[in-house]
Amino acid sequence: MNPDPNRLIDEAMQLQPSIRAFIAEVILDTLDCEDNFLVSSAWQVEMQKRCAAIDTGTARLVDNESAFRSLRGSLV
């Protein structure tokens, strides 16, 4: 099977943010990294907390366009 990556991305973008985050997490977990990235235990806890908030639906997810618009507005 040789799926079209653009079609997969288009279809994935139609999913709810929590489902997209789950898919991204699963895909990232499958990537083999040549370097072992050291992450502090505090950051590991924070990442687990954020992932749990996404999984439970308690996180407030913001699309990148809105986030950048807000950041630009705060610089003015």
C-alpha positions in Angstrom: 0.0 0.0 0.0 1.3 3.4 -1.0 -1.1 6.1 0.5 -0.9 9.7 -0.7 0.6 11.7 2.2 -1.2 14.9 1.2 -4.5 13.1 1.3 -3.7 11.5 4.7 -2.8 15.0 6.1 -6.0 16.6 4.7 -8.1 13.8 6.2 -6.3 14.0 9.6 -6.8 17.8 9.7 -10.5 17.1 9.7 -10.3 15.2 13.0 -10.8 16.7 16.5 -7.6 18.2 18.0 -7.4 15.5 20.7 -7.5 12.8 18.1 -4.8 14.5 16.0 -2.7 14.9 19.1 -3.0 11.2 19.8 -2.1 10.2 16.2 0.9 12.6 16.3 2.0 11.0 19.6 1.8 7.5 18.3 3.7 8.4 15.1 6.4 10.2 17.0 6.8 7.2 19.3 7.6 5.0 16.2 10.5 7.2 15.0 13.9 5.9 15.8 16.2 8.7 16.9 19.9 8.1 16.6 20.5 10.4 19.5 19.0 9.8 22.9 17.7 13.2 23.9 18.0 13.8 27.6 15.0 15.3 29.1 14.8 16.5 32.7 12.4 14.6 35.0 10.5 17.9 35.5 9.9 18.2 31.8 8.9 14.6 31.5 6.3 15.2 34.2 5.1 18.3 32.4 4.8 16.4 29.0 2.8 13.6 30.7 0.5 16.2 32.3 -0.1 18.0 29.0 -0.7 14.7 27.1 -3.2 13.6 29.9 -5.0 16.9 29.6 -5.3 16.5 25.8 -6.5 12.9 26.3 -9.1 13.8 28.8 -10.3 16.8 26.9 -9.5 19.3 29.6 -6.7 21.1 27.6 -7.6 24.3 25.8 -6.1 23.6 22.4 -5.5 26.6 20.1 -4.7 26.4 16.4 -1.4 27.9 15.3 -2.9 30.8 13.4 -4.8 32.0 16.4 -1.8 31.5 18.7 0.5 33.5 16.4 -2.2 36.2 16.0 -2.5 36.5 19.7 1.3 36.7 20.2 1.6 39.4 17.5 -1.1 41.4 19.1 0.6 41.3 22.5 3.8 42.7 20.9 2.1 45.8 19.7 
